[in-house]
Amino acid sequence: MTNNQLNQSNLANLPSHIDIPNYDRNKLTAGIVHIGVGGFHRAHQAMYINELLKTPGSEQWAICGIGLLENNRSLRDILVKQDYLYSLVVRHPNGQIENKVIGSMIDFMFAPDNKQNVIDKLANSETKIVSLTITEGGYNIDPMTGDLDLNHPDIAHDITHPNDPITAFGYIAAALRIRKANNIQAFTVQSCDNIQHNGAVTRKMLLSFTEQQDLMLSHWIAQHVEFPNAMVDRITPVTTKADIDYVAQTFGLKDEWPITCESFAQWVIEDNFSDGRPNWDLVGAQFVTDVTPFEKMKIRLLNAGHSVLGLLGAIHGYGTIDETVSDPVFAKFLRAFMDLEVTPLLDELPGIDLEQYKNTLIERFSNPNIKDSLVRICSESSAKLPKFLIATIHENLEAGRDCSLAALVIATWCLYSDKQTNAQQEPIEIQDVMKDELASYAHKTTIDKLAFLKLNSVFGDLNTHPVFIQTYRDAIDAIYSATSNIKDIMKNTLESKQFGISQGVLK
Ligand code: CS2
């Protein structure tokens, strides 16, 4: 074992079974500028580009990463040290492991240090695509109206400070203003976040933003910028010390921020680009004319399924998704939620067998080699649940369908936010920008059972729906009863839906 740093010159020292970039990284240019270089981007889009670069002809499609947040400073320092290289450890359910070094990122800019450099990079004609993983909360959608939350302090700041942006929208608008003035072709804005109609939503938010800032620019964007919708998928847990140690031992090199992910990866993209695009279809992605049914299936089953397991599992005292789903009561509850409350809302998908898709999800969640923590899954639930779960509740209510499983999850979220402890009275780590607000609404539950639902910026008008209110009240009664146990409540709820413990996948 050696302690040499992972970097370009040390690649040659890697054991031969490690898959390394076999292309000349000096010949690459960054046609893609990516905002939000989290683990998911590094396991997904950057991996697809890495595979594409292995065959000549795509040298113009390497990636320049952009970090907008203060906590991206250390990522920048690590990537610079490592010549923007990092290891990707792909863990299959059967224990097989693929060890790779990804070379598709060739630059990284930490925006707070030099905003103008970032704006200039985005404005440069070499930049053809600006892609985003800024998380569900990064779009600042007001759930009451579905419009951009103009009162959000960062958005309000960016509207009045066009040359001193903080948000992705502020940077994109500043760069497009320069491109418009200089007659440079517009780039594509490509969202890679888990929001249904992510491209259309990005367009709507950016246009609302620029309408406030610069109406002519807004018209130009509406005419010239494409925003392809896409469904993105790959489970990527947070990097742990064990991952860093694994890479040190296996690669014999020090990588300060490796990424571990599952073997499954999927990317379905609408083929609308303003100024060209990589041939991602050559390396496993799929171009379609309408991604709507794919993204709805993925967000409402996988992402919502994660949140269902995450909140219920956290209250019970489990730590990871695989641990939670290996408990038959939780697996059963998840399956019932998918079959009874989501499947009826999904559109037909030619070529996709939904039963098979759901079975595969349970297998993926059960992968014992992916230790996906419930802390990650439940993080920023205030931004995730409106898109993953509350949308499903609304659609079921409109169709006159029962939603008692989803109501139990929301009631559990209330208890989780209120007590912040699990069934063993151990503290639960909660990462959510709205943690205190969620807690202050949840604390009032003992005097007003519907108090949590009154947080309109998360639940919209759900607290005015008589059928939901009744179902939710019952769930709160069960969850807050002194003798209650989450697994018994889950079983009772399943029985009440005639989805007894002997039915479904766990026969
Ligand atoms: C997870 C996702 O916490 C979450 O939001 O559901 O990060 C999920 O792992 C990815 O979307 C998988 O593609």
Residues whose N, C-alpha, C, O or C-beta is under 5 A from the ligand:
A	BS01	CS2	N194 V232 D233 R234 I235 T236 L302 N303 H306 R376 I377
